[in-house]
C-alpha cells in the first residue's frame, strides 16, 4: 500500500491497509473513479481495505530518537545505541538479505552493495560521506526498512 504512506520526520506508515480478515468489510471511501477497481481487487484477492492507525513508533514517537534532538543528550543516546547495536562481522557463509528497489541487473551481486555515489544520501541512514549497506539476517525486518 505504498501509495497510501504518510511520511514524517522520523518514520512513515500506511494510512490504508488490506488483508483477508476485512474481506467484504472494507471501510474506505475511494474516489468514484476508483471504486470499481477496488471491488475487483477485493474479489480477486479475497481481501478488504481498511483505515490503519499506525503504531506511534512507526512515525517517530521513539523516546531515544526524540532525545537526539537535544544536543546535551546526544552523547548519551549515541553511546546507548552503539552499546545495544554493536557492529558484527559475519562468518563466511552466513546468510543475510539485502533488498533493492528496481535493480538494473538483478542477477549481478554488485547491485546489492552500497548504492552508487550518484544515488547516495537519499535514504535515512546513508549519506554521500558515509555509505551504508543496510542488510539483515531477518528477511521481514529488511523488507520493513
Secondary structure, DSSP 4 states (H G I P E B T S, - for coil): -GGGEEEETTEEEESEEEEGGGTT-------HHHHHHHHHHHHHHT-EEEE----GGGGT--HHHHHTTSHHHHHHHHHHHHHHT---PPPTT---B---SS-SSTT-GGGGSSPPGGGTT-STT--SSS-----BS-HHHHHH-
